[in-house]
């Protein structure tokens, strides 16, 4: 499962402006955006722990980023 195909569309739409969430990402700094992403990663890892398949972590990360 390719992480970038599932997660990158949640981070930024290409081309920008095609959805409502693009506006939020256009006004965020790189630090603010990375803070949200890192927070979602830590939340997923702390909830699930080590040893699962990558696809499980990807699905959980996609879910967390959609909530953010």
CNS distance restraints for C-alpha pairs under 8 A (distance, minus, plus):
assign (resid   1 and name CA) (resid  54 and name CA) 7.58 0.50 0.50
assign (resid   1 and name CA) (resid  55 and name CA) 6.11 0.50 0.50
assign (resid   2 and name CA) (resid   6 and name CA) 7.02 0.50 0.50
assign (resid   3 and name CA) (resid   7 and name CA) 5.97 0.50 0.50
assign (resid   3 and name CA) (resid   8 and name CA) 8.00 0.50 0.50
assign (resid   3 and name CA) (resid  58 and name CA) 6.30 0.50 0.50
assign (resid   4 and name CA) (resid   8 and name CA) 5.27 0.50 0.50
assign (resid   5 and name CA) (resid   9 and name CA) 7.09 0.50 0.50
assign (resid   6 and name CA) (resid  10 and name CA) 7.46 0.50 0.50
assign (resid   6 and name CA) (resid  58 and name CA) 7.75 0.50 0.50
assign (resid   6 and name CA) (resid  62 and name CA) 6.98 0.50 0.50
assign (resid   7 and name CA) (resid  11 and name CA) 6.68 0.50 0.50
assign (resid   7 and name CA) (resid  58 and name CA) 7.85 0.50 0.50
assign (resid   7 and name CA) (resid  61 and name CA) 7.75 0.50 0.50
assign (resid   7 and name CA) (resid  62 and name CA) 6.04 0.50 0.50
assign (resid   8 and name CA) (resid  12 and name CA) 6.39 0.50 0.50
assign (resid   9 and name CA) (resid  13 and name CA) 5.58 0.50 0.50
assign (resid   9 and name CA) (resid  14 and name CA) 7.89 0.50 0.50
assign (resid  10 and name CA) (resid  62 and name CA) 7.66 0.50 0.50
assign (resid  10 and name CA) (resid  65 and name CA) 6.85 0.50 0.50
assign (resid  10 and name CA) (resid  66 and name CA) 6.96 0.50 0.50
assign (resid  11 and name CA) (resid  25 and name CA) 7.40 0.50 0.50
assign (resid  12 and name CA) (resid  16 and name CA) 7.31 0.50 0.50
assign (resid  12 and name CA) (resid  22 and name CA) 6.19 0.50 0.50
assign (resid  12 and name CA) (resid  25 and name CA) 6.58 0.50 0.50
assign (resid  13 and name CA) (resid  17 and name CA) 7.39 0.50 0.50
assign (resid  13 and name CA) (resid  18 and name CA) 6.98 0.50 0.50
assign (resid  13 and name CA) (resid  19 and name CA) 7.47 0.50 0.50
assign (resid  13 and name CA) (resid  22 and name CA) 6.13 0.50 0.50
assign (resid  14 and name CA) (resid  18 and name CA) 7.80 0.50 0.50
assign (resid  16 and name CA) (resid  22 and name CA) 5.98 0.50 0.50
assign (resid  17 and name CA) (resid  22 and name CA) 5.57 0.50 0.50
assign (resid  17 and name CA) (resid  23 and name CA) 6.68 0.50 0.50
assign (resid  18 and name CA) (resid  22 and name CA) 7.05 0.50 0.50
assign (resid  19 and name CA) (resid  23 and name CA) 7.79 0.50 0.50
assign (resid  20 and name CA) (resid  24 and name CA) 7.67 0.50 0.50
assign (resid  21 and name CA) (resid  25 and name CA) 6.69 0.50 0.50
assign (resid  22 and name CA) (resid  26 and name CA) 6.12 0.50 0.50
assign (resid  23 and name CA) (resid  27 and name CA) 6.60 0.50 0.50
assign (resid  24 and name CA) (resid  28 and name CA) 6.45 0.50 0.50
assign (resid  25 and name CA) (resid  33 and name CA) 7.38 0.50 0.50
assign (resid  28 and name CA) (resid  32 and name CA) 5.93 0.50 0.50
assign (resid  28 and name CA) (resid  33 and name CA) 6.26 0.50 0.50
assign (resid  29 and name CA) (resid  33 and name CA) 6.28 0.50 0.50
assign (resid  30 and name CA) (resid  34 and name CA) 6.01 0.50 0.50
assign (resid  31 and name CA) (resid  35 and name CA) 6.03 0.50 0.50
assign (resid  32 and name CA) (resid  36 and name CA) 6.50 0.50 0.50
assign (resid  33 and name CA) (resid  37 and name CA) 6.39 0.50 0.50
assign (resid  34 and name CA) (resid  38 and name CA) 5.92 0.50 0.50
assign (resid  35 and name CA) (resid  39 and name CA) 5.97 0.50 0.50
assign (resid  36 and name CA) (resid  40 and name CA) 6.26 0.50 0.50
assign (resid  36 and name CA) (resid  65 and name CA) 7.98 0.50 0.50
assign (resid  36 and name CA) (resid  68 and name CA) 7.18 0.50 0.50
assign (resid  37 and name CA) (resid  41 and name CA) 6.27 0.50 0.50
assign (resid  37 and name CA) (resid  65 and name CA) 7.14 0.50 0.50
assign (resid  38 and name CA) (resid  42 and name CA) 6.17 0.50 0.50
assign (resid  39 and name CA) (resid  43 and name CA) 6.08 0.50 0.50
assign (resid  40 and name CA) (resid  44 and name CA) 6.16 0.50 0.50
assign (resid  40 and name CA) (resid  61 and name CA) 6.45 0.50 0.50
assign (resid  40 and name CA) (resid  64 and name CA) 5.71 0.50 0.50
assign (resid  40 and name CA) (resid  65 and name CA) 6.39 0.50 0.50
assign (resid  40 and name CA) (resid  68 and name CA) 7.93 0.50 0.50
assign (resid  41 and name CA) (resid  45 and name CA) 6.18 0.50 0.50
assign (resid  41 and name CA) (resid  61 and name CA) 6.40 0.50 0.50
assign (resid  42 and name CA) (resid  46 and name CA) 5.92 0.50 0.50
assign (resid  43 and name CA) (resid  47 and name CA) 6.11 0.50 0.50
assign (resid  44 and name CA) (resid  48 and name CA) 6.03 0.50 0.50
assign (resid  44 and name CA) (resid  49 and name CA) 7.95 0.50 0.50
assign (resid  44 and name CA) (resid  57 and name CA) 7.02 0.50 0.50
assign (resid  44 and name CA) (resid  60 and name CA) 6.27 0.50 0.50
assign (resid  44 and name CA) (resid  61 and name CA) 6.31 0.50 0.50
assign (resid  44 and name CA) (resid  64 and name CA) 7.54 0.50 0.50
assign (resid  45 and name CA) (resid  49 and name CA) 5.15 0.50 0.50
assign (resid  45 and name CA) (resid  50 and name CA) 7.11 0.50 0.50
assign (resid  45 and name CA) (resid  57 and name CA) 7.73 0.50 0.50
assign (resid  48 and name CA) (resid  52 and name CA) 7.95 0.50 0.50
assign (resid  52 and name CA) (resid  56 and name CA) 6.58 0.50 0.50
assign (resid  52 and name CA) (resid  57 and name CA) 7.39 0.50 0.50
assign (resid  53 and name CA) (resid  57 and name CA) 6.98 0.50 0.50
assign (resid  54 and name CA) (resid  58 and name CA) 6.16 0.50 0.50
assign (resid  55 and name CA) (resid  59 and name CA) 6.11 0.50 0.50
assign (resid  56 and name CA) (resid  60 and name CA) 6.23 0.50 0.50
assign (resid  57 and name CA) (resid  61 and name CA) 5.94 0.50 0.50
assign (resid  58 and name CA) (resid  62 and name CA) 6.05 0.50 0.50
assign (resid  59 and name CA) (resid  63 and name CA) 6.26 0.50 0.50
assign (resid  60 and name CA) (resid  64 and name CA) 6.21 0.50 0.50
assign (resid  61 and name CA) (resid  65 and name CA) 6.06 0.50 0.50
assign (resid  62 and name CA) (resid  66 and name CA) 6.17 0.50 0.50
assign (resid  63 and name CA) (resid  67 and name CA) 6.41 0.50 0.50
assign (resid  64 and name CA) (resid  68 and name CA) 6.28 0.50 0.50
